[in-house]
């Protein structure tokens, strides 16, 4: 009989969410590391988990991808130096070779899945290396055994801070906020205290769950309505807030949403509030080892290039091929874009994201079409999936074109009315204009609409069963 850990003994910092009384369990954490500087804060956070009374053992497995294995080993030894620190391993790769993200994910999950296998009360947590573990995690981790008991195999967590989407997919909403907030602040006495409009923002988030995302398919109203700047500290003046905006405005180019940060609300009853989902990102809890060991991150090659969103295809395979229960739940980590940020938009990653998202949407829409749409029917309907893919590509391009046009209109307004930005950040609007130019949109259209896309989609769908079989 295992010792039950009473929730009253856990420091609960969450509003609304209470720790769950649970049996002790082991936690295996897997991370792909592309930067020593970037991963260090996360490793510090992981080391702090050793203090939690319900964790009997913590393992950390780090797949090095583009960084020095020796340096990551040295860093890990320095951080995990206490007697009760987590056990760690560094999975070495060739330092001159950077694996595409889908291949790297599959390599990591093979290791983590094998460590989970045949171990009772052992769960895994797969994290991106630019995540931070908040204090709230000390509470929500206690719910993992209850989800396992309920029959859930995979839990998809979410994020606070920066959106996991490409920086280019949040420009419009932040420019909209920039204009509205500047107009609002200009109408207030400079030395007055900045009003706190957090309640309005909270209602906004509830009404528009994709409030941070330019290309949402759920709603469009969030694109025109403002999200209000909040005081950074008690007593911040309007003048200081205006100066903060000018100082931070180029963060819009790097994907750090300082005007419209991603903020999620913790659940009060996680077992009731979780929902079926395949929308996986860089914060995933694995409660059944076979979800890792049996399922590849199937990779779509388009025109010889690997596309993104293999993590979501992994979730689709687990849910519809293996019939695993996959739910999303608001157990957030903090996503911080503080290293390797660039004020130059990445065209190749954007194209890869468009293709990967279209593939995910086409597969999911087919499988959810009706109760007769099962996995084998999808495999035998590759032509229909290809047609759906092309439909989603066209829809995406229409959204891009509308987005670019709206952004350029707002840039004209900013150039005409916000002289402070032009004075102190002279290249800010020009960098965005280069991205949203007609020439760049034509290039995006050309790259995602090449003739052999159709053939590649059919081959990919037809290859899935073979990929799954060879992986396991």
SULNOR-V428655 format. One record per pair of residues at least 24 apart in sequence whose ideal C-beta (glycine too) atoms are under 10 Angstrom apart, sorted by the first residue. I is the first residue (numbers start at 1). J is the second residue. Records with the same first field share a line. If there is no record, write none. Layout:
I = J / J
This chain:
2 = 56 / 120 / 121 / 145
3 = 53 / 54 / 56
4 = 54
5 = 52 / 53 / 54 / 55 / 56 / 142 / 145
6 = 53 / 54
7 = 54 / 139 / 142
9 = 53 / 54
10 = 52 / 53 / 54 / 138 / 139 / 141 / 142
11 = 51 / 52 / 135 / 138 / 139
12 = 135 / 136 / 138 / 139 / 142
13 = 134 / 135 / 136 / 137 / 138 / 139
14 = 134 / 135 / 136 / 137 / 138 / 139 / 140 / 266 / 267 / 268
15 = 136 / 265 / 266 / 268
16 = 265 / 266 / 267 / 268 / 269
17 = 136 / 139 / 140 / 142 / 143 / 265 / 266 / 267 / 268 / 269 / 270 / 330 / 331
18 = 139 / 142 / 143 / 268 / 269
19 = 54 / 138 / 139 / 140 / 141 / 142 / 143
20 = 54 / 139 / 140 / 141 / 142 / 143 / 144 / 145 / 146 / 147 / 270 / 271
21 = 54 / 142 / 145 / 146
22 = 54 / 121 / 141 / 142 / 143 / 144 / 145 / 146 / 149
23 = 54 / 56 / 120 / 121 / 145 / 149
24 = 52 / 53 / 54 / 55 / 56 / 57 / 121 / 145
25 = 54 / 55 / 56 / 57 / 119 / 120 / 121 / 122 / 123 / 141 / 142 / 144 / 145 / 148
26 = 55 / 56 / 57 / 58 / 59 / 115 / 116 / 119 / 120 / 121 / 122 / 123 / 124
27 = 52 / 54 / 55 / 56 / 57 / 58 / 59 / 60 / 86 / 122 / 123 / 124 / 125 / 141 / 144 / 285
28 = 57 / 58 / 59 / 60 / 61 / 86 / 87 / 111 / 112 / 113 / 115 / 116 / 119 / 122 / 123 / 124 / 125 / 126 / 286 / 289 / 292
29 = 58 / 59 / 60 / 61 / 62 / 86 / 88 / 112 / 123 / 124 / 125 / 126 / 127 / 133
30 = 59 / 60 / 61 / 62 / 63 / 91 / 105 / 108 / 109 / 111 / 112 / 113 / 115 / 124 / 125 / 126 / 127 / 284 / 286 / 292
31 = 60 / 61 / 62 / 63 / 64 / 72 / 91 / 108 / 112 / 125 / 126 / 127 / 128 / 129 / 131 / 282
32 = 61 / 62 / 63 / 64 / 65 / 66 / 67 / 91 / 93 / 99 / 101 / 104 / 105 / 107 / 108 / 126 / 127 / 128 / 129 / 282
33 = 62 / 63 / 64 / 65 / 66 / 67 / 69 / 71 / 72 / 75 / 76 / 90 / 91 / 93 / 104 / 108 / 128 / 129
34 = 63 / 64 / 65 / 66 / 67 / 98 / 101 / 104 / 128 / 129 / 130 / 339 / 340
35 = 65 / 66 / 67 / 72 / 129 / 130 / 339 / 340
36 = 64 / 67 / 68 / 71 / 72 / 74 / 75 / 129 / 339
37 = 67 / 75 / 129 / 338 / 339 / 340
38 = 67 / 128 / 129 / 130 / 131 / 336 / 337 / 338 / 339 / 340
39 = 64 / 67 / 72 / 75 / 76 / 79 / 127 / 128 / 129 / 130 / 131 / 339
40 = 72 / 75 / 76 / 78 / 79 / 129 / 339
41 = 129 / 130 / 131 / 132 / 133 / 334 / 336 / 338 / 339
42 = 79 / 127 / 128 / 129 / 130 / 131 / 132 / 133 / 333 / 334 / 336
43 = 72 / 75 / 76 / 78 / 79 / 80 / 86 / 88 / 129
44 = 79 / 80 / 132 / 133
45 = 127 / 131 / 132 / 133 / 134 / 135 / 137 / 333 / 334
46 = 76 / 79 / 80 / 85 / 86 / 88 / 125 / 127 / 133
47 = 76 / 79 / 80 / 81 / 82 / 84 / 85 / 86 / 88
48 = 133 / 135 / 137 / 138
49 = 85 / 86 / 125 / 133 / 137 / 138 / 141
50 = 80 / 82 / 83 / 84 / 85 / 86
51 = 84 / 138
52 = 137 / 138 / 139 / 141 / 142
53 = 142
54 = 138 / 141 / 142 / 144 / 145
55 = 86 / 138 / 141 / 142
56 = 121 / 122
57 = 84 / 86 / 87 / 119 / 121 / 122
58 = 84 / 85 / 86 / 87 / 88 / 125
59 = 86 / 87 / 88 / 89 / 112 / 115 / 116 / 122 / 124
60 = 85 / 86 / 87 / 88 / 89 / 90 / 125 / 127
61 = 87 / 88 / 89 / 90 / 91 / 108 / 109 / 111 / 112 / 114 / 115 / 124 / 126
62 = 88 / 89 / 90 / 91 / 92 / 108 / 111 / 129
63 = 89 / 90 / 91 / 92 / 93 / 99 / 104 / 105 / 107 / 108 / 109 / 110 / 111 / 112 / 129
64 = 90 / 91 / 92 / 93 / 94 / 95 / 104
65 = 91 / 93 / 94 / 95 / 97 / 98 / 99 / 100 / 101 / 103 / 104 / 105 / 107 / 108 / 129
66 = 93 / 94 / 95 / 96 / 97 / 98 / 99 / 104
67 = 93 / 95 / 98 / 129
68 = 92 / 95
69 = 93 / 94 / 95
70 = 95
71 = 95
89 = 115
99 = 306
100 = 297 / 299 / 301 / 305 / 306 / 307 / 308 / 310 / 352
101 = 128 / 297 / 299 / 306 / 308 / 309 / 310 / 311 / 352
102 = 296 / 297 / 298 / 299 / 300 / 301 / 306 / 307 / 308 / 309 / 310 / 311 / 313 / 314 / 356
103 = 296 / 297 / 299 / 306 / 310
104 = 297 / 310
105 = 292 / 296 / 297 / 299 / 310 / 311 / 314
106 = 292 / 295 / 296 / 297 / 298 / 299 / 310 / 314 / 471
107 = 297
108 = 292 / 297
109 = 284 / 286 / 289 / 291 / 292 / 293 / 294 / 295 / 296 / 297 / 314 / 471
110 = 292 / 293 / 296 / 471
111 = 292
112 = 286 / 289 / 292 / 293
113 = 286 / 288 / 289 / 290 / 291 / 292 / 293 / 294 / 295 / 472
114 = 289 / 292 / 293
115 = 289 / 292
116 = 286 / 287 / 288 / 289 / 290 / 291 / 292 / 293
117 = 289 / 290 / 292 / 293
118 = 289
119 = 289
121 = 145 / 148
122 = 286 / 287 / 289
123 = 147 / 148 / 155 / 285 / 286 / 287 / 288 / 289
124 = 154 / 284 / 285 / 286 / 287 / 288 / 289 / 291 / 292
125 = 155 / 157 / 283 / 284 / 285 / 286 / 331 / 333
126 = 154 / 157 / 280 / 281 / 282 / 283 / 284 / 285 / 286 / 292 / 311
127 = 157 / 282 / 283 / 284 / 285 / 333
128 = 159 / 164 / 281 / 282 / 283 / 284 / 311 / 333 / 335
129 = 282 / 339
130 = 161 / 162 / 164 / 282 / 333 / 334 / 335 / 336 / 337 / 338 / 339 / 340 / 341
131 = 157 / 159 / 161 / 164 / 281 / 282 / 283 / 332 / 333 / 334 / 335 / 336
132 = 160 / 161 / 333 / 334 / 335 / 336 / 338
133 = 283 / 332 / 333 / 334
134 = 160 / 161 / 331 / 332 / 333 / 334
136 = 160 / 264 / 266 / 330 / 331 / 332 / 333 / 334
137 = 283 / 331 / 332 / 333 / 334
139 = 266 / 331
140 = 266 / 267 / 270 / 285 / 329 / 330 / 331 / 332
141 = 285 / 331
142 = 270
143 = 267 / 269 / 270 / 271 / 274 / 285 / 329 / 331
144 = 270 / 285 / 286 / 287 / 331
145 = 287
146 = 270 / 271
147 = 270 / 271 / 274 / 285 / 287 / 325 / 327 / 329 / 331
148 = 285 / 287 / 288
149 = 271 / 287
150 = 270 / 271 / 274 / 287 / 325 / 327
151 = 287 / 288 / 324 / 325
152 = 271 / 274 / 276 / 285 / 287 / 288 / 324 / 325 / 326 / 327 / 329
153 = 285 / 286 / 287 / 288 / 289 / 290 / 291 / 318 / 319 / 322 / 323 / 324 / 325 / 326 / 327
154 = 277 / 278 / 280 / 284 / 285 / 286 / 287 / 288 / 291 / 292 / 295 / 314 / 315 / 318 / 319 / 324 / 325 / 326 / 327 / 328
155 = 270 / 274 / 277 / 283 / 284 / 285 / 286 / 287 / 325 / 326 / 327 / 328 / 329 / 331
156 = 274 / 275 / 277 / 278 / 279 / 280 / 281 / 283 / 284 / 285 / 311 / 312 / 315 / 326 / 327 / 328 / 329 / 331
157 = 264 / 280 / 281 / 282 / 283 / 284 / 285 / 328 / 329 / 330 / 331 / 332 / 333
158 = 262 / 264 / 279 / 281 / 283 / 328 / 329 / 330 / 331 / 332 / 333 / 335
159 = 212 / 262 / 263 / 264 / 281 / 282 / 283 / 330 / 332 / 333 / 334 / 335 / 336
160 = 261 / 262 / 263 / 264 / 330 / 332 / 333 / 334 / 335 / 336
161 = 256 / 257 / 261 / 262 / 263 / 264 / 332 / 333 / 334 / 335 / 336 / 337 / 338
162 = 212 / 251 / 254 / 255 / 256 / 257 / 258 / 261 / 262 / 334 / 335 / 336 / 337 / 338 / 341
163 = 210 / 212 / 213 / 214 / 255 / 256 / 257 / 260 / 261 / 262 / 281 / 335 / 337
164 = 255 / 262 / 281 / 282 / 283 / 335 / 337
165 = 210 / 212 / 213 / 214 / 215 / 255 / 262 / 281 / 353 / 357
166 = 215 / 255 / 308 / 345 / 346 / 349 / 350 / 352 / 353 / 354
167 = 251 / 252 / 253 / 254 / 255 / 256 / 257 / 337 / 341 / 342 / 343 / 344 / 345 / 346 / 349 / 350 / 435
168 = 214 / 215 / 253 / 255 / 345 / 346 / 347 / 349 / 350 / 353 / 400 / 403 / 404 / 407 / 432 / 435 / 436
169 = 212 / 213 / 214 / 215 / 216 / 255 / 350 / 353 / 357 / 399 / 400 / 403
170 = 212 / 213 / 214 / 215 / 252 / 255 / 256 / 257 / 259 / 260 / 262
171 = 214 / 252 / 253 / 255 / 345 / 403 / 404 / 406 / 407 / 410 / 411 / 432 / 435 / 436
172 = 213 / 214 / 215 / 222 / 223 / 224 / 402 / 403 / 404 / 406 / 407 / 410 / 432 / 436
173 = 208 / 210 / 211 / 212 / 213 / 214 / 216 / 222 / 223 / 224 / 225 / 226 / 227 / 252 / 257 / 259 / 260
174 = 212 / 214 / 227 / 249 / 251 / 252 / 253 / 255 / 256 / 257 / 258 / 259 / 260 / 410
175 = 214 / 249 / 252 / 259 / 406 / 407 / 409 / 410 / 411 / 413 / 414 / 429 / 432
176 = 214 / 222 / 223 / 224 / 225 / 226 / 227 / 259 / 260 / 406 / 407 / 410
177 = 225 / 226 / 227 / 228 / 229 / 245 / 252 / 257 / 258 / 259 / 260
178 = 226 / 229 / 245 / 249 / 252 / 259 / 260 / 410 / 413 / 414 / 418 / 421 / 428
179 = 226 / 410 / 413 / 414 / 417 / 418
180 = 224 / 225 / 226 / 227 / 228 / 229 / 259
181 = 226 / 227 / 228 / 229 / 241 / 242 / 245 / 259
182 = 229 / 242 / 245 / 246 / 414 / 417 / 418 / 420 / 421
183 = 226 / 417 / 418
184 = 226 / 228 / 229 / 238 / 241
185 = 229 / 238 / 239 / 241 / 242 / 245
186 = 238 / 242 / 417 / 418
187 = 238
188 = 237 / 238 / 239 / 241 / 242
189 = 237 / 238 / 239
190 = 237 / 238 / 239 / 240 / 241 / 242
191 = 237 / 238 / 239 / 240
192 = 237 / 238 / 239
193 = 231 / 234 / 235 / 236 / 237 / 238 / 240 / 241
194 = 228 / 229 / 230 / 231 / 232 / 233 / 235 / 236 / 237 / 238 / 239 / 240 / 241 / 242 / 244
195 = 228 / 229 / 230 / 231 / 238 / 241
196 = 228 / 230 / 231 / 234 / 236
197 = 226 / 227 / 228 / 229 / 230 / 231
198 = 228 / 230 / 231 / 263
199 = 228
200 = 226 / 227 / 228
201 = 226 / 227 / 228 / 229 / 230 / 260 / 261 / 263
202 = 263 / 265
204 = 228 / 260
205 = 260 / 262 / 263 / 264 / 265
206 = 265
209 = 264
211 = 260 / 262 / 263
212 = 257 / 260 / 261 / 262 / 263
213 = 260 / 262
214 = 399 / 400 / 402 / 403 / 406 / 407
215 = 353 / 354 / 357 / 395 / 396 / 399 / 400 / 402 / 403
216 = 399
217 = 361 / 392 / 395 / 396 / 399
220 = 399 / 402
222 = 260
223 = 402 / 403 / 406
224 = 406
226 = 259 / 260
227 = 257 / 259 / 260 / 261 / 263
228 = 259 / 260
229 = 258 / 259 / 260
230 = 259 / 261
232 = 258
242 = 420
243 = 420 / 424
245 = 418 / 420 / 421
246 = 418 / 420 / 421 / 423 / 424 / 425 / 428
247 = 424 / 425
248 = 425
249 = 414 / 418 / 420 / 421 / 424 / 425 / 428 / 429
250 = 341 / 343 / 421 / 425 / 427 / 428 / 431
251 = 337 / 341 / 343
252 = 343 / 428 / 431 / 432
253 = 341 / 342 / 343 / 344 / 345 / 425 / 427 / 428 / 431 / 432 / 435
254 = 337 / 338 / 340 / 341 / 342 / 343 / 344 / 345
255 = 335 / 337 / 341 / 342 / 345
256 = 335 / 336 / 337 / 338 / 341
257 = 337
261 = 335
262 = 332 / 334 / 335
263 = 332
264 = 330 / 331 / 332
265 = 330 / 332
266 = 329 / 330 / 331 / 332
267 = 329 / 330 / 331
270 = 327 / 329 / 330 / 331
271 = 327 / 329
273 = 327 / 328 / 329 / 330
274 = 325 / 326 / 327 / 328 / 329 / 330 / 331
275 = 326 / 327 / 328 / 329
276 = 319 / 325 / 326 / 327 / 328 / 368
277 = 312 / 315 / 319 / 326 / 327 / 328 / 329
278 = 311 / 312 / 313 / 314 / 315 / 316 / 317 / 318 / 319 / 320 / 326 / 328 / 360 / 363 / 364 / 367 / 368
279 = 309 / 311 / 312 / 315 / 326 / 328 / 360 / 364
280 = 309 / 310 / 311 / 312 / 313 / 314 / 315 / 316 / 318 / 326 / 328 / 360
281 = 309 / 311 / 312 / 315 / 328 / 333 / 335
282 = 311 / 333 / 335
283 = 331 / 332 / 333 / 334 / 335
284 = 311 / 314 / 315 / 326 / 328
285 = 327 / 329 / 331
286 = 318 / 324
287 = 324 / 325
288 = 318 / 322 / 324 / 325
290 = 318 / 322 / 324 / 472
291 = 315 / 317 / 318 / 319 / 322 / 324 / 325 / 326
292 = 318
293 = 471 / 472
294 = 318 / 321 / 322 / 324 / 468 / 469 / 471 / 472
295 = 319 / 321 / 322 / 324 / 467 / 468 / 471 / 472
296 = 464 / 467 / 468 / 469 / 470 / 471 / 472
297 = 467 / 471
298 = 359 / 460 / 461 / 463 / 464 / 467 / 468 / 471
299 = 356 / 460 / 467
300 = 352 / 355 / 356 / 358 / 359 / 360 / 389 / 453 / 456 / 457 / 459 / 460 / 461 / 463
301 = 456 / 459 / 460 / 463
302 = 351 / 352 / 355 / 356 / 359 / 447 / 448 / 450 / 452 / 453 / 455 / 456 / 457 / 460
303 = 351 / 355 / 447 / 448 / 450 / 451 / 452 / 453 / 456
304 = 452 / 456
305 = 348 / 351 / 352 / 355 / 447
306 = 352 / 355 / 356
307 = 351 / 352 / 353 / 354 / 355 / 356 / 357 / 358 / 359 / 360 / 456 / 460
308 = 349 / 350 / 351 / 352 / 353 / 354 / 355 / 356 / 357 / 359 / 360
309 = 352 / 353 / 354 / 355 / 356 / 357 / 358 / 359 / 360 / 361
310 = 356 / 359 / 360
311 = 356 / 360
312 = 356 / 357 / 359 / 360 / 361 / 363 / 364
313 = 356 / 359 / 360 / 363 / 364 / 460 / 464 / 467
315 = 360 / 364
316 = 359 / 360 / 363 / 364 / 367 / 375 / 378 / 464
317 = 363 / 375 / 464 / 465 / 467 / 468 / 471
319 = 364 / 367 / 375
320 = 363 / 364 / 366 / 367 / 368 / 373 / 374 / 375 / 376 / 378
321 = 374 / 375 / 376 / 378 / 379 / 464 / 465 / 468
322 = 375 / 468 / 472
323 = 374 / 375
343 = 427 / 428 / 431 / 432
344 = 431 / 434 / 435
345 = 431 / 432 / 434 / 435 / 436 / 440
347 = 435 / 440 / 443 / 444 / 447
348 = 447
350 = 400 / 435 / 440 / 444 / 447 / 448
351 = 443 / 444 / 446 / 447 / 448
352 = 447 / 448
353 = 396
354 = 392 / 393 / 396 / 397 / 399 / 400 / 444 / 447 / 448
355 = 389 / 392 / 393 / 396 / 447 / 448 / 453 / 456 / 457
357 = 392 / 393 / 396
358 = 388 / 389 / 390 / 391 / 392 / 393 / 394 / 395 / 396 / 397 / 448 / 453 / 457
359 = 385 / 386 / 388 / 389 / 392 / 393 / 456 / 457 / 460 / 461
360 = 389 / 392
361 = 388 / 389 / 391 / 392 / 393 / 395 / 396
362 = 386 / 387 / 388 / 389 / 390 / 391 / 392 / 393 / 457 / 461
363 = 388 / 389 / 457 / 460 / 461 / 464
364 = 388
365 = 391 / 392
366 = 461
375 = 464 / 465 / 468
376 = 465
378 = 461 / 464
379 = 461 / 462 / 463 / 464 / 465
380 = 461 / 462
381 = 461
382 = 454 / 457 / 458 / 459 / 460 / 461 / 462 / 463 / 464
383 = 454 / 457 / 458 / 461
384 = 458 / 461
385 = 457 / 458 / 460 / 461 / 462
386 = 453 / 454 / 455 / 456 / 457 / 458 / 459 / 460 / 461
387 = 454 / 457
388 = 457
389 = 453 / 454 / 456 / 457 / 458 / 460 / 461
390 = 448 / 449 / 453 / 454 / 457
393 = 445 / 448 / 449 / 453
394 = 445 / 448 / 449
396 = 444 / 448
397 = 441 / 444 / 445 / 448 / 449
400 = 436 / 440 / 441 / 444 / 445 / 448
401 = 436 / 438 / 441 / 444 / 445
403 = 436 / 441
404 = 432 / 433 / 435 / 436 / 437 / 438 / 440 / 441 / 444
405 = 436 / 438 / 441
406 = 436
407 = 432 / 433 / 435 / 436
408 = 432 / 433 / 436 / 437 / 438
411 = 436
